[in-house]
Each structure stands twice: as structure tokens, then as C-alpha cells.
Amino acid sequence: MKGVYPREYFKAPHVAKPIEKIWDDIDAYSGEYFEDEKSLHEKIDFVIPIPPLKYKNRFLKGVFFSQGCEYLLKLYPDLKKIFFAGAYTMWSNYSWSENADFYLTCYENKPREEYYKNKYPNKKHIPFIPLQDVDFTNEYTVAPTFNTPKTIDVLCVSTPLEVKNLPMVASALKAYEKKYNRSLKATFVLGARDVIRKDNGEIDYSKLPDSQKSQMDQVVKILGNSIKNVDFYPWVNYKDLMRYYTGSRCLVLASLIEGKNRSIGEANACDTPVVVFRDHNKWARGGYPILREKSGEYAEIFSAECMADAIHKIISHPEYYEPRESYIKYSGRKNFVNTLADYLPYYHNNLLDYKKGAIHENVWLDLATQRNYQLSYYDFLYCKNYAIQHVRGLKAIDSLIKFFYSRFGIK
């Protein structure tokens, strides 16, 4: 992760700059992992939505994507013989990779893409695909948990970083209490292992970095006596997180700028509607939607009262929302791989009986995946064997790449 972190945008929905300058500011920071960031190398993901295949005298290249794509291509230059290489970043910038075959860009924003490719003409040939790793969420794992009552009014799954604006969430809870004469039951999942939750529910966040400690100080001060209605959890294991999503009437997110937020999609996949500010990531995404139909509410103004009003609309009329139905329509792994293949002309031209928007149903692909990996393509896509589909860290990546090299005769 490198560059100039654009802090001036964290709490400013309106910035007096030309949009091109704002795009430059976004792209001046990257959430990728680089060669010289050795402490991050064990966090590098290597994800394969389409494996390389050889069947009936036909060879089909696979696809991988990684937030350490450029570094991996330096370590394994022959990867491109059997894979298309995709770069993504855990921010809303365009990747800094010089050698990736395509970029995952979070959102489709044609004016921004045109500006960028005119600025960097050496990248005009690179497909910009409006996906992110969060769009590869397994919609059958991330799903409503059985027999889970909605006992939480407001859930916030967010680290106490300045960019996340947790004090705004606390202010919205207080604004709701004042305006609607009711205290909301709220839960914060902080994703911070340095925070300690005591047996009585109180938390000790004294070991957090000063910047995060400052955010938590503000949250506690704003909540005041209302803190008795708020639960803080330092960390929740991923498999248990679905119960929190399912058991909540709504999820809130207060950030104005970041990468493509994971909790939005996960909450919707668990059939929980979401509240976000209309201005969330607006510079990066242009008119691309954050929320699909019946999946939540926009807080139209960057204010605590406006967020409180959006929360009230959701929890007062839960029957208006069908977030999982909307999620399944637009997101999840089948939609991811279909969009990916549609943006890469190679598959149109080389996959037998290719049909737009339906690569997951392709018979040749399914037969070839079974012959090569003893899995149906569906089972491969949904990680029935993680070891050959999604690994993390250089040691695991090295083993997997060597597995594919041996399969396809690369020394």
C-alpha cells in the first residue's frame, strides 16, 4: 500500500477541485501489495475464477487476480502462458500494475476511464472490468443464517480508521434517539484484535494506534449514556459474521471514500438492507450504483440526522426491502465470472459455444474442468477445493503455481 492517502476527502463530500484533479488524487494512493512491502506478502491473495484447461485437443487459458499481481508476475513470468493476470487494489484507484492483462476497477465510470487512458496511453489496451474481489463473494456461504431473529437495530462492521467515520455513526444513533424518542440497539464489529472486550461488555481500546484510539474516544463521548445500548466486538470470525448480518435490521456505513466496501454486499447477501451516504465513493464511481433496488437507503446529505432518517425508514418498513433477491440478481460468483468473461474477448473467440452472460453454464468448460481437476466447473467456482482455487501468502501461492506449471508442462 503506497502513495498519498487523500485525507482531505474523508469528511468532505464537496471538494472545490476539477473532477480530473480528484481522480488524480484517488489514483495517487494504491491499496495493492508491492515487492518491497515484505510484511504484507503473506496477505497476498491468488484467486482463480477460471482455471487453465486442456480438453479434446483444445487449450483454454485461465484467469487469476491478485492485489499483488505485479510482484507475482515478476516472480513467475511464465504465468501468462496459462493465465490472464488481473490486478486489483483495496482502494478505489486504478491499479499501478504495468504488466497485468486487465484491471478490476470497482465501478464502471467511462469518463474517468477515458481520462485515465488518455493520460496513460500505454494502458489503453487494458480492459477495465467493473468488479472487485468483494464481488467474488460466495453467495451460498454468505447467506441468511437459520432461525436468527433480528435483535440488533443497527450493525456497523468497520475498523476504527479515520476514513470510516465511526463518530458519524455514533452521532446518527444519538440523532435518532432525539428525533424519534427511542434508543436503538446497535452493534459495532471493529475488526481490531488489539481491542479487549471485558466480561461486562466494556471495551479496552488503549492498545490501538493513536489515530484509531482518537476515533473510539469520539464515539464513546458522543454516545454518552446511550452507550449502554451499544455492543462493541473487537473481532468476529468470518463464519460467525453471517449471524450478525442476519440478526440486524440494517447495516450502516459512514465512509465517503475508500475501496469497494465488503460489508455492503455481505449484509445484502444475508438479506439485510444497508444505509450509506449518497456521496459514498461518488468521485470514483460516477453514476454507478452502490445500492440496487430494494437493497437499502441512501442518506442524501452527509449528516447524522439524515443517516438517522434513513435508518428509521428501513426499520419502520422492513417489508419494503428484498436485499438478498437484489444481490443474487446482480452479484455473487456466477455474475462475477460472467461479467469477467464478457469483458475478455479471448473467451468469445476461444471457448466452444460461448454465450454472453452464461459462461458458468458452458458444457465444454464443465467437462474440461472435471477432466483436469476432478470437479465440475460449479464446484471449482464455489471453492470445493480451496487449495487449487484461492490461496494466500507467497508459500501457498508458490505451491499452487508449481502445481499448474507441472500440469501444463512449464518448467
N, C-alpha and C positions, 0 to 999 in steps of 0.2 A: 504494500500500500504506500503510494508515494504521491508527492505533489503538494499543492497549496490547497488546504482544506478551506472551503468557502464559507467561513463562519458568518459573514455578513448576511447570508440568506436564511439563517436558522430561524429567525423570528421576524423576518421582513417579507411579507407576501408581495410587497410592491417595491421594486428596486429601480431607481432612476438611471437605467442604462439601456442602450440599444440591445435588442434581443440577441444579436450576434455576439456582443461582448459577454452577455450572460452565458451563452453556450460555451464561449471560450473559458469562462470561469469554471463551469461544470467540468469541462474536459481537462482542466489543469490539475485535477486530482483523479487518481485511479484506485479502485478497490481491488486491483489484481495483486498477485504474489509474484515477486521478482527474484532473479537469481541471487542477488546479494542479501536477500531477507531470509537468512538461514533459519531464524526462529519460526518462520511461517511455513517452511517446506513440508512439515508433517501435517499441515492443514490443506494442502493442495488436493483438490478432487480430480478424479479422472472418470468421466461419466460417458457411457456408450449407449445412445438410444437406438443405433442401427449397427450391428456387428458386420465385419467383413465376411463375405460369403463366397463359396465356390461350390457350384452345383450344376450338373449336366453341361459341363464344358463352358460354363459362364462364370465370370468373376465379378463380384459387386463390392465396391469399396464401402467401408463402414464410416461411421461418424463418431467422433468423440468431442466433448467440450470440457474446458477446464479454466479456472481462474489463474492458473499458472501456465497457460498454453505456450507462451513464447519461450519460457525456460525449458519446458518439456521438449519442444521442437529442437532446441539446441542440444539437449541431451540425447535425443533419439531422432535424428534427421530422417531416418528411413520410415518413420511413422506415416508419412504422407504417401508411401507406396500402397498402403492398405486402408488408410483413414483420411477423411476430410477433417481438418482441425478447426475447431471452433473456440473462440476466445470470449470469455465473459468477465465482467467486473462487478464487484459488490457495491457499486455506486451507480449513478445514472450517467456516467461519462461513456464515451465510445472508447473501446479498448485501445491500448497503446501498442498492441502486438503488430509487428511488421510482417510476420510470416503466416498468420492464421489464414485459413481459406474463407472463413466467414466470421462475422461478429454477431453475438447475441446482444441486442440493444435495448432491452426492456420494453420500449414502446415504438410504434411507428410514428415518425414525425418527418414527413417528406421535406419541408422547408429546411429543417435542421440538417437532415442528411445531405441535401443538395449543397448547403453552405459548407459543410464539413468536407465533402468530396471535391468541391472547388478549391478549398483551402489546401487540401492534401491530394492532389491529382494522382499520386502514386497509389491511392487507395480506392480509386473509382471503380475498380473491378470487383471489390469485395462485397458480397451480399450482406446487407444489413437486415437481420431477421428479428422481428419484434417479439422476442422471447427472452427469458432469463432462467437461471437454474430453478427459481421458485416455481416456474410454470411446469417443471418436470415433477411436481408433487404427485405421489401415488394416491389417487383419489379413492382407492379402496382401503388403504391403510389410514389415511386421514379422512375420517368419516364419523358420523354421529355414533357415540357410544351407547350401548343398550341400557334402557331403563334409567336414564340420567335426568333427574328433574333440574329445571333451571332455577337454581337458588342464588345465583350471582346476577346482579343487575348489570354491572359494568365490569368488563375484563380489559386489562391493558397488559399486553405481552411486549415488554420493551425494556431494554437496558437503560440505566440512568445516565446516558450520554446527553450532552447538551443539545445535540441535534434532534433528540427525541421529544423535547419539550414536555417532560413529565409534569412540571409545575402547572402547565396549562390544563392538563387532565385534572389535577387536584382542584384548580380554580373552577373547572366546569362542574365538578361534584358539589362544591360549595354554592355555585350559582344555581344549581338545580335545587338544592335544599332551600335556598332563599325564595326562589321563584315559585316552586311547586309544593313547598311546605312538606317535604318528605326527604329523609336521608336515604341515599342509595347504598346498597350493599355492593362494595367494589373489591376487586382483587387485582393486585399488581404481580405479575410474574417477571422478575427483574433480570433473569439470566446472568446473575452476578454471584459467582461462588464465594467471593470474599465477604458477602453479607451473611450474617448469622441470625437465624430465626430462633428465638427462645421458646421454651415450653408454653409460656403465657401468650405467645403470638407477637411479642415485641421483637424488633429487629435491631441488630447492632451492625451499622454500616461504616464503622470507624476505620476499617482497613481498606476502604475504597480509595482510589486516586482522588486527589483534592477536587478536581473538576466534577467528578461524579458525586462526591460527598456533598458538594455545594448544591447540586440538583436535589438530592434527597433532603437536605436541610430545608430547602424551599418547599418541597412537597409537605413535609411534616408541619412546617409553620403555617402553611395555607390551610391545611386540613383542620388544625386546631382540635377541638373536642370531637369533631366528626371522624377523627382517626379511629375511633372505637368501632366504626362500621367498615373499616378497610383492613383487608388482609394483604400482607406482603410475603411473597415466597421468593427466596433467593434464586432457587433453581428448581425446575421440574423436568424430569426425564421426558424425552420426546414422546415415548409411547403413552405416557400418562397425561400429556398435554391435551390430547383429544377430549378427555373427560372435562377439563376446564373450559375448553371451547364449547362443548355440547351443553354444559351446565350453566352457560351465560346467556343473558337476554340480548346482549350486544357486546361487540368489541370496539374499543376506541383507539385511534392513532392520532397523535397531535403533531407529528413532524410535518415540515413544509418541504424539505428536500432531503433525499437520501438515495439508496438504491431502490430496487423494486421490493417492497416490503413483503416478507413471507407471511406474517400473521394475518394479513387481509385475506389471502387465498385460503389459508388453513381454517380460519374461522368460517368462511363461506362454505368450504367443503364439509364442515361439521354442522352445517345448517344454522349458523349464527350470523345475523346481519351485522354490518360494520358502519361505524361513523368515522369519516375522515373529513378534513378540510377540503373544500373545492380547490384550494390553491396548492394542494399536495403535489409536488413534483411537476407543477404546471409548465415550467420552462423546458424541461426535458421532454415531456410527453405531448405538448401542443394540445390537440383536441382528443387524443387517445384516452378512452375512459379508464378510471380506476375501478369504478363500480358498474356492474352490469344491472340489468333490470331486476327489480325486486331483491337486490342483494344488500341494500343498506341505504344510508342517507348521507348527503354532503352537508357539512356545516358551511354555509355560504360565506360567512365572514370569519376571519381569524380572531375569534373572541371566545371567552369562556361561556358567555350566555348563549351564543349561537350554537356552540357544541352541546350545551345543556338542552337546548330546544330540540336538536336532532336526536339526542338520546331519548328524550321524552316521547317523541313521535314513534320511535321504534318500540319502546317498552309498553306504550299505551295501546299500540295496534300491531301486535306480533303477527296477526293473520294477514297483514299486507305483504309479508316477505316470504320468499321462497329461495333463499340463498344457495342451497345445495343444487337445486334444479338449475339455477342460472350458472353455477360453477361447472357442472357437468357439461352443459351446453357449449361453454367457451374454453374450458381449461382442463387440466389433467393430462395424463401421459399420451392418450390417443390423440388428443388435439395437438399436443406439443409435436409429436413425431409427424403428423400430417402436415402441419404448418412448416416444419423444418424441411421436409422433403419437397414440398411445393415451391420453396424458395431456392432449391438447389437443382439447376437444370439437368445435372448428371443423372438423377433418378428418373426424370421424364424420358430421357434418351436411352437408358441402360437397363432399367428394371422391366422385365417382361410383364405386359398387361398393366402398366402403370395407370392408375386412375387418380385424378386430383382429389385431395381430401380423403383418401381412403387407403393409404399405404399400409395401415395396420391390418387391412383385410386381404392383402395381396397373397395369392396362393403360392406363387413361386417363392416369395420371401419366407413364408411359413415353412414350406417344405425344406428350403435351403437351411434355415436356422435349425430345424430339427436334425438334419443330416450332419451339420457341422458341430452343433453344441448339445444335441440330445434334449432340446427344449423347443416347444412351439414358440413362434415369434411373440405371441401374447405373454407367455411365461417369461421369456427373456426380457421383454419390455417392463414387466412388473416385478422384476428382480427375484425370480425364484432361485436364482443363483447369483448372489451379490458378488462373488469372487471374480466373475467374468463380466460384470456389468457396471459396477460402481465401487471404486476403491479410493482410499485416501492415504496420503503420505507417500514419500518417494520410494520407500522399500516395497510397499504393496504395489505401487504403480510399476516399478521395475519388474516385479514378478509377472504382472499381468501382460505387460508389453512383450516380455520374452515368451510368454505363452502364445501370443498371437504371431510373433515372429516365427516361432517354430512351426506353427500351423500352416503358415503361408510361405515358408522357405526363405525367410530373411535371416541372414547370418549376423 
